[in-house]
Every structure is written in structure tokens, then in C-alpha cells.
């Protein structure tokens, strides 16, 4: 969408109810307010409902602001970048909720998961619902060759114009284990480490070069409150160790690539209402909630909101940080 160089940002109080009429043409969206026509060049759909959103309007001789108004979902979002997510096909998972939130905000979306067929199906559903480019592909995050194939396939889609350039990577894929330490095996240790820590390393290493080349990028790594407090939720020693490794990885990489335009941050959710704690009993769940000052699990939407914020322009001065999402279960 083109911007008239004579235009500047329109300031309007978002609390004022404005009757508007939007029209679409090859250049921009036209906004009519009190018989005066302005130019809308960017719309970001909101997350508080299927038809809510935020648009930024431009007009002559006015200052910057955002104007909030109910919008019907259509082709009114400017697609600029693609978000790549690992582990995003579970119906009750953080990954799928985050993918939908990215799409709702106008991002292109890439779904990477072990089940390639399901990844493609989820991507197609997101593309259809949110009218954004989306693509799904198989990946085993613990296998270097699988990660390389997935990255090259995504790069081919970008080069073909089917996806915008990759601007965000959310390393969400992970597994946990409640096995007590003395009952663990080396095989279990490697499995938990490989999926959580090595997977984060391999996928980041694969997708980072293109973000650096583009001068802009956001990497968000999934750690856990278990890394900070030494378990205490569901996963035990191997899981806590793997998630702690992700925190060190995040900080070191953020420091190393700070001048490239790519930020690297981690989140540390506590108990979240997902399927990851398969096999936990009602008594275990009650005990978990009893240790949370807010008295409940986080929702996947609450975690997704932090991930997409850390992927936004607004998070530009945050890198190497760890954002706690634990309801107060770990205070420090």
C-alpha cells in the first residue's frame, strides 16, 4: 500500500465512537470522518474478537496516534512478515493458539511439527480463517537433516512469493517427563534434552541467517518456570535441566547478535492449561494450583499474547530477557 508523502498520522481519541466508511483500492484504504477523507495504510487485527482490530490512519497536518474501531475480517491487513512456529498442531497447545494469534495480527504463518500432514491441515485452516499466507511442513526438531529440509522448504516458499520474509521464530516444541531422577535412563535424558534444548539450537541456527540478512527478526524461546525453581510443576530433572539450558542459550545468543536487528528472548510459563501434563492426577493438579497465588493455570491465550508481543515492533529494546508467566508461583 502506498502512502501519500503529504500525509501524516491522524490523531483521534480512541474512546470516541466514529462512524466510518472503509473502501479498498489498489493503493490504500480510504477513511471518511466528518466528510473529510484520510488515508489508511496499515491495519492490524486485534485479538479480542473475530472482528475487532486497530488501524493506523494518515492525514495532512496531524500527529501520530492509533484509532480503534470495529472492523470486519477481510483483506485489510498489510502482510509484512512470516512467523515460524515449532510444535503448533495440538488442539489445546500453546503453539496452535500462538499461530492463530500471529495470523489474527496479520502475520504469515508457518507450522512445523512432527506430523507433516497435520501441519499442512492446520496451516490451511489458518489461511482460510484469517486470510493470511500459511504453510505447514514436517519437522523433527532434534534431527539436523529434518530441520535443514524444513528451513529450505520455507525459504523456497518465500522466494516464490508464497510467504513474506521470515521475521519471527517461536521455538515452542517440547516434551516433559515426570520420572524421578534415580529412575531415569540415559535414553530418556537424551530424548528430553534433544527435543527441548537441541531442538531450539538447531531450528534457531537454521532460520537465523535469513533474519540477519534482512536486518530484522524476533526469536522467542520456550523455557519453563521449572528451569528457575528446579521443577515443582510436573517435569523433573531432565526437563528442568533442558529448560535451564534454553535460558543460557537465549542470553548468550542475544548478546552475540545484538547489533544485527534480531532480538532473542525467552518465556518461562508455569502451569498452563494444555495436554503436556499427560498422566497427571486430579490430586497433582490441585496441588499445582494450590502453589499458585492466582489459584489457576495460565490459559494458552495468555502465553500466546506474550510471545506475539515479543515478536512485535514494540519489543525492539527487549533482548536476552526472560518473561515469567507463572501466576506468582515463582517470585524473584
N, C-alpha and C positions, 0 to 999 in steps of 0.2 A: 504494500500500500504506500502511496506517495504522500508526502507532506508538503503543502504549500509553504515556501520559505517565509512568507509574510505572516504565518500563523504562529501563535504561541499558545501555551497551555491555558485552558479555561478554568477559572475558579468559580465553584459553586458550592454552597453548603450542602453536604450530602444528606442532611436531615430534611431538606426542603423537598416536597413532592413536586416533581416536574413532569408535566405531560410532554412526552417527546414522540417524535416520529423518526424511525431509522430507515434509511434506504441504502441499498448496496449498489455500487457501480464498480468499474474496473480500477478505480483509484483509491476509493476510501468509502467510509460510511458518512452519510450526511446527518447532522443533528439539528433539529429545528426547535428553538426555545424562544417563546415570546416573539415569534415572527422573525427572529434573527437566526441565520444559518451558520453552523460551525462545522468543523471537520473532525471526525473521529478516526484516528489511525491505528488504535490498538484496543483490543478488548480481551480481558482475562476473565474467564468464567469463574464464579465463586464456588465455594464448597458447601454452602448452607442450603442446598436445594437444587433441583434439576434445572430451574430456570432463573437462578439468581446469578448476578455477576457484577463486575466492575468494569467501567470503560474509562478511558482517558481521552478527553476531548481537547481540541486545539482551536483557538480563535485569535484574532488580532488584538493586540494591546491588553492582554490579560495575563495573570500569573498562574503558576503551576498548582494543580490540585487534581484529585480524582472525584468523579461523580458516580454515585451508586444508584442503580435503577434496575428494576426487574427486567430481565431480558429472556426471550425465548431462545432455547438452544438451536443454533443454526450454524452457518459458516462464518460467524462473526469473530472468530478468534484468530489472531495472527500466529501462525505456527512458525516458531523460530528454531527450536532445538528439540533433540530427542533425549528421552530418559531411558537408560538401560537398567533393567532390574533382574536380579537373580532370585530364584525362589519365589515365584509370584503366581502360582496356579492354585494354591489351596483355597477352598471356598471361604474358610474362616481365618485366613492368614494375613499377616501384616503386608506381605508383598502384593497381593491382589488389591487390597484396599488402597495401597500406595499407588499402584499403577493406575487405578481408576481416578485417584485424586490428581495425579500428574495430567491425565487426559482431560479431566474437568477444567484444569488450568490452562489447557491449550498445548501441552507438550505432545510431540510424537512419542510413542511408547514401544519399547522392545521388551518382550517377555522371554526370559531364558530360564529353562527348568529341565529337569531330567527327562520328563515326558514331552518330547518334541511335538507330538500330535496335540496334546492338551495345550501346550504353549501357543501353538498356532490358532487353536479354537478360542482361547481366551483373548488373544490379540484381535481376532476377527470380531469378537463380541464388543470389545472396547472401541474398535474403529467404527463399528456400526452405531453404537450408542452415543459416542462423543464426537463423531465426525472428525477424527484426527487420524493421521497415518499411524499404523501399528503393525508390528511384525513379531512373530513368535518362532523360536528355534530351540532345538535340543542343546543342553549343555550338562556336562559333568564338571562341576567347578573344581574338583580335586584332580582332574586329568588335564595335563597341559595341552595335549593334542586337541581334546574336545573344546577347550577354551579358545585355542587358536582358530579352529574351524568356525566357531560361533562368531568370533570377532571379525574374521574376514568376510563372513556371510553378511553381517550387519554393515560392514564397510562397503560391500558391493551394493547393498540396498541404498545406502546414502549416495554413492557415486552415480547410481542410476536415477536419482531424483525421487525415489520412493519414500525416503525418510529425510528429514532435516539432519544437519550435522549433530553428532552426539555431544550433548552438553552436560549430562548428569549420569552418574553411575551410582546405583544403590545396591550395595552388597548385602543382600538380605538372606540368602540361602544359608541354612544352618541346621544342625541336629543337636539334640541333647542326650544325656544319659544319666539315669538316677542310680547307677550301680555304685555301691560303696567301694572305696579305694582298694581295699585288700581283695575284693572280688573282681577287679578289673583285669583285663588282659592287655598285652601289648597291641593286639589287633584292634581292640576297642579304642585304646588310646590313639592309635594312628587314625582310625576312622573319624573320631570326633575332631581331632586336630586338623586332619586333611580337609574336611568339609568346611569347617569354620575359619580356621586361620590360613591354611594353604590356599583354600579357595578364594579368600579375599585377596591374597597376594597375587595369584595367577590372573584373576579377572581384572584387577586394577592394572597390573603390568601390561595386559593386552590392550585395554581401552585408553590408557593414559596418553600414549604418544599423539593420537589424533586430537585430543583435547589441548595438549600443549601446543601443537601446531596451529590450532585455531585461536590460541590465546585466551581461552575461557573454558572453565569446567568446574564441576562440583562433584566431589566423591563423598558419599555418606556410607559409613561402615557400621554394621550391626554388631555391637558388643552386648553386654548384659550387666545388670546390677550384680550378678554372680561374680563377675570379674573384680568388683570393688569390695564386696563383703565376704568373699570366699564361699560361694554357694548360698544356701539358705532359702532357695526358692524350690527348685526341683532338680536341676542338673548338679552333679557333684564335681569331683576334682578334675577330670579331663575337660569337661565343659567350661568350668571356671578358668582353667589354665588357657584354653584356646581363646576364650573371650578376652582375657587379660592380654594375650599376645596381640590381639587386634587393637587394643588401646595404644600399646607401644608402637605398633606399625603405623597407626594413624598419626601420632605426634611426630615421629621421625620423618615420615614422608611429607607431612605438611611443612616441616622446617626445610626439607631439602628442595622442594619445588615451589617455595613461596613466591618467587618472582615470575612465575610462568602464567599467572592468571587462573590457576587451578587451585581450589581450596579442598582440604581434606578434613572431614570431621567425623566424629563417632557419636552414636547414641547408645545409652545404656538403659533399656527398658527393664522394669521389674516384671511382675506377673502381668501377663496380657491375656485377654480372653481369646485364645486360639487353640488349635489342636496339638500344639507342640508337647504339652504335658500328657501325652497318651499314657494311660495306665494309672494316673493319679487317682486317689480315692477321695470321696466326699470329705473325709476327715482331714486329709492332706490339704485340700483346697480351703477348708475352713481355717486351718492353722496358718496358711499363707495369708489369707485376708485379715486374720487377727493381728498380724505383724505389720499391717499397712495402715498408717494414720488415717488415710482417706477411706479405709474399710472396704476396698473393692479392687478388682483387677482394672488395668487400663483397657480401653477399647482399642481396636486396631485403627480406628479413625484418629484417635488422639496421637498415636505413634506416627501415623502417616502424615499428620499435619506438621510434625517437627521435621520429618525427612524432606518434605517438599519445601518447607521454609529454608532449610539448609541448602537446597538446590536453587534458590531464587537469587535475584539481583540484590535483594535486601540483606542477604547474609554475606556480602562481599568482604567484610572485615572480620569474619569468623573463620579461623583455620586452626587446626590442631586442638580443637575444643572437644570436650565430652559433655553431651547434654543428657542429664538424668531425666528419666520418665518413669518414676517409681512410686508416686503417690506418697512420698515421705518415708518409704521403707528403709532408705539409706540416706542419712543426712551427714554432710561433711563440709 
